[in-house]
């Protein structure tokens, strides 16, 4: 039987088409070679021994939010949640990937509900296919609701948010297998999955050893003493960190010691994405827009904008004005990337949406940097509120002094350092993706010019916003 090659695509000769480089990610330092790391990850006490204190703090936060002081600046729950935990969590993702998900109280709650009343039904195909879009929608809805209804500024509002999430966790654990909520519905899980791709730690299996394995996928299914992967990831084929929480179940279950936890170059995973997804790139762009609007609403100019809109249009409803501004802020990064993808499509072999999906990952380092830089203000300018409010619970009086750890000028310097690192890593990531994907200089240039332009525009916007001192959250 003779196989005939298909005709070339319209507008391209076969000699013009680029063959993507099949280079593999570099293998980093195996942390399992360090005895203490191996012992911890293989211990039956890990990660449970860490879940207990985290759950205790979570319980304190929930109690304070619901029955503590009504004023946010006096409430320990608000301070712990929004001034400490929320700013620190993206930093954890950068250094340790989705490790937080291994110790998160919601994961432990899911496991407990399943053991008690779990029906263990398969996850519906709808959630598998569209869960990330639900996560995207949740992220947008929660951010919008925060500004319109004042969730962060209201301990009760934050408490209600936690109760709603807890209800969803319980329902998911009662009906579906494993941690379906964490994998397909948790808005924080979606963000952590994207950010974990920039992380310095990865879990990977030795495919050569796995090919000889006779254990019937113990790393995925678990054993009599070890549960299966809570996030439905198969260690043998795992090539990204988006859905690995470093719980080490697969390490304990593997009979061949084929699974390693390795150090790697931050953002290196982004250079080797083989199956880019539009929804993941969209989430990165949406978070970029959220950070932009969060920054804008904390500046003095926001009041001027509100006054200008009211005087020129007669619209006085804050919810309406913010909704329009929010839509513009979120649409801006998405639209810029879509426009760049369309321009790039004229000079390379990809469609606009393929370019959008592929190079959205290059914006994740800048996305993470903008998020961390924004949160640095809350952590360093309001951080002492955690000390004051928690201290008041044990009888240590609030000093009534400044809540700042360092001066505003120092915070701005740190913000620009973080932002600079993010810009450089995004530029380098875009270059690595283009060079891996395209062999010809012309196609690389045609792709990189519009993508770099987007990075530069978003960087300028961030710099303009960070140059202006921000208002306090609490």
Secondary structure, 3 states (H helix, E strand, C coil): CCCCCCCCCCCCCHHHCCCCCCCCCCCCCEHHHCHHHHHHHHCCCCCHHHHHHHHHHHHHHHHHHHHCCCEHHHCHHHHHHHHHHHHHHHHHHHHHCCHHHHHCHHHHHHHHHHHHHCCCECCCHHHHHHHHHHHHHHHHHHHHHHHHHCCCCEHHHHHHHHHHHHHHHHHHHHHECCCHHHHHCCHHHHHHHHHHCCCCEEEEECHHHHCCCCCCCHHHHCCCCCCCCCCCCCHHHCCCCCCCCCCCHHHHHCCCCCEEEEECCCCHHHHHCCCCCHHHHHHHHHHHHHHHHHHHHCCCHHHHHHHHHHHHHCCCCHHHHHHHHHHHHHHHHHHHHHHHHHHHHCCCCCCHHHHHHHHHHHHHHHHHHHHHHHHHHHHHHHCHHHHHHHHHHCCCCCCCCCCCCCCHHHHHHHHHHHHHHHHHHHHHHHHHHHHHHCCCHHHHHHHHHHHHHHHHHHHHHHHHHHCCCCCCCC
